[in-house]
Amino acid sequence: MTNINFLETRLASRYGEDVSKEENNTVFADLVIDSVSLFQRLKEYDFIPAFGWGNDEHQQLITDYFLFKYPFELKYHRYPILICPQCGDLECGYISVAIDKESDIVEWSNFYLEHNNQPLDIGPFHFKWDNYKSAIEKAYEIGRLR
C-alpha cells in the first residue's frame, strides 16, 4: 500500500527573521509535506517554491500547471517546483518534479536539479487529490493576499 502524505502551505521567507538580509528576503508560499518544509529540505540549492510570489499572471500559471490545467511547456509531466529566489527565471536554474495523477492520488517523484541534470534524493510523495488541490489553491491565495 502506498504511504499517503499530507500537503499544506504556509507563508515563509528565504531568510526568516534575519533583517540584515532583508533586501533578498523573498516571501513565498512554502510547501510543507508531513510537517516538513520543502524549502528547508532543499535549502542547500538556494531555490524557493514557485508559489506565493511574483505577479498574479505568474501565480495563476503555476497554479494551473500543478492542478493539471496545462502541461508545463518545457518538460512533459515535469514542473518547476523551486525556482530562483531573486527573479524566478528558469534560466537561473530550478528544481523540477515529475507529477502524475492516478484516480484520486497525486504523486510527486523524480526531483531534479535542472541546470545540473542531477537527480535529488527526495520523495516520492503521494497526496489525496482533495488535500493536494486545497493546498495548491491556498498557495495561490497566499500570493494574492501579500
Secondary structure by P-SEA (a helix, b strand, c coil): cbbbbbbbbbbbcccccccccccccccccccccccccccccccccccccccccccaaaaaaaaaaaacccccccccccccccccccccccccbbbbbbbbbcccbbbbccccccccccccccccbbbcaaaaaaaaaaaaaaaaac
